[in-house]
Amino acid sequence: MIELENISKTYAGTVKAVDNITLTIPKGEIFGFLGPNGAGKTTTIKMITGILKPDGGTIKVNGIDISQNPIEGKKQFGFVPDNPNMFLRLKGIEYLNFMADVYDVSVEERSERIKEMAKRFEMTNALGDKIQSYSHGMRQKIILMGALVHQPPVWILDEPLTGLDPKSSFVLKEMMREHTNKGKTVFFSTHVLDVAEKICDRVAIINKGKILFCGKIEEMQGLLKSNETLEKMFLEMTESE
Ligand SMILES: Nc1ncnc2c1ncn2[C@@H]1O[C@H](COP(=O)(O)OP(=O)(O)OP(=O)(O)O)[C@@H](O)[C@H]1O
């Protein structure tokens, strides 16, 4: 479960990237965080994960406030940033072992989990290669595997499907559903309405730091004017003045 209450963030005293948002994402839900470029999605995610400190408000992940209890708070989630170009000099397997060490995952448990995820993402043969030799999609998959190696209850994924091929994208969506079926939480950002429409239980639409809509896709469809598509409505909602 993720709870945000009256969260704001202003950069350099001028750009109000996130403007007093309140959201609750319960257990068992795939939640899509939608918005155009520069809407405030990544800034919100960085605050949930403790990378940025909000100017005001409270954030709890599974009831734990990360600002008060950072270690316990960080154990609750696995985070995949929007840029997978990290740890390039490590081999895939070295990176996964590093992440497993950070999160205290035993050697037996990690080897089973890594084997299983590598198989699903077709990464088994690449684990012995350096990450710098990987394609963009392969880098995304290794970062994802590293984020999930401690089997976190909450997944926080920033634009996770961008750059994945159709098979990998299918596998990730399948894994998201399996995770929420176990009563766990998935929060991911996207600027692609189509993706959210297909897999999310609920979505929030953010623009210029403010939440414009939060609810089920069907509820959004209920707000449509006659002859209007969901896409047109989304574009109208998030249009710049
Ligand atoms: N480090 C920073 N310093 C100053 N302004 C920033 C910084 N990071 C983001 N911003 C600004 O904050 C606003 C929100 O940016 P953010 O990256 O959160 O948007 P986003 O919804 O994730 O966009 P995208 O879909 O393009 O990744 C934008 O106006 C952006 O220019």
The ligand as an SDF file (V2000), in Angstrom:
LIG
                    3D

 31 33  0  0  0  0  0  0  0  0999 V2000
   16.3090   18.4290  -11.1820 N   0  0  0  0  0  0  0  0  0  0  0  0
   15.4140   19.3190  -11.6170 C   0  0  0  0  0  0  0  0  0  0  0  0
   15.6400   20.6450  -11.5080 N   0  0  0  0  0  0  0  0  0  0  0  0
   14.7330   21.5570  -11.9300 C   0  0  0  0  0  0  0  0  0  0  0  0
   13.5410   21.2370  -12.5020 N   0  0  0  0  0  0  0  0  0  0  0  0
   13.2690   19.9250  -12.6480 C   0  0  0  0  0  0  0  0  0  0  0  0
   14.1840   18.8910  -12.2180 C   0  0  0  0  0  0  0  0  0  0  0  0
   13.6140   17.6870  -12.4960 N   0  0  0  0  0  0  0  0  0  0  0  0
   12.4170   17.9400  -13.0560 C   0  0  0  0  0  0  0  0  0  0  0  0
   12.2120   19.2820  -13.1540 N   0  0  0  0  0  0  0  0  0  0  0  0
   11.0050   19.9340  -13.6880 C   0  0  0  0  0  0  0  0  0  0  0  0
    9.9040   19.4780  -12.9220 O   0  0  0  0  0  0  0  0  0  0  0  0
    8.7660   19.2460  -13.7480 C   0  0  0  0  0  0  0  0  0  0  0  0
    8.3040   17.8040  -13.6150 C   0  0  0  0  0  0  0  0  0  0  0  0
    9.3210   16.9260  -14.1220 O   0  0  0  0  0  0  0  0  0  0  0  0
    9.2350   15.3440  -13.9980 P   0  0  0  0  0  0  0  0  0  0  0  0
   10.5580   14.8070  -14.4530 O   0  0  0  0  0  0  0  0  0  0  0  0
    8.7690   14.9860  -12.6690 O   0  0  0  0  0  0  0  0  0  0  0  0
    8.1080   15.0160  -15.0720 O   0  0  0  0  0  0  0  0  0  0  0  0
    7.6330   13.6170  -15.7380 P   0  0  0  0  0  0  0  0  0  0  0  0
    6.1500   13.6210  -15.6610 O   0  0  0  0  0  0  0  0  0  0  0  0
    8.3490   12.4920  -15.1310 O   0  0  0  0  0  0  0  0  0  0  0  0
    8.0790   13.8130  -17.2550 O   0  0  0  0  0  0  0  0  0  0  0  0
    8.5860   12.7540  -18.3980 P   0  0  0  0  0  0  0  0  0  0  0  0
    7.3760   11.9840  -18.8360 O   0  0  0  0  0  0  0  0  0  0  0  0
    9.0870   13.6720  -19.4630 O   0  0  0  0  0  0  0  0  0  0  0  0
    9.6690   11.9100  -17.7820 O   0  0  0  0  0  0  0  0  0  0  0  0
    9.1940   19.6640  -15.1670 C   0  0  0  0  0  0  0  0  0  0  0  0
    8.8120   20.9970  -15.3710 O   0  0  0  0  0  0  0  0  0  0  0  0
   10.7100   19.5280  -15.1150 C   0  0  0  0  0  0  0  0  0  0  0  0
   11.3150   20.4300  -16.0340 O   0  0  0  0  0  0  0  0  0  0  0  0
  1  2  1  0
  2  3  1  0
  2  7  2  0
  3  4  2  0
  4  5  1  0
  5  6  2  0
  6  7  1  0
  6 10  1  0
  7  8  1  0
  8  9  2  0
  9 10  1  0
 10 11  1  0
 11 12  1  0
 11 30  1  0
 12 13  1  0
 13 14  1  0
 13 28  1  0
 14 15  1  0
 15 16  1  0
 16 17  2  0
 16 18  1  0
 16 19  1  0
 19 20  1  0
 20 21  2  0
 20 22  1  0
 20 23  1  0
 23 24  1  0
 24 25  2  0
 24 26  1  0
 24 27  1  0
 28 29  1  0
 28 30  1  0
 30 31  1  0
M  END
$$$$
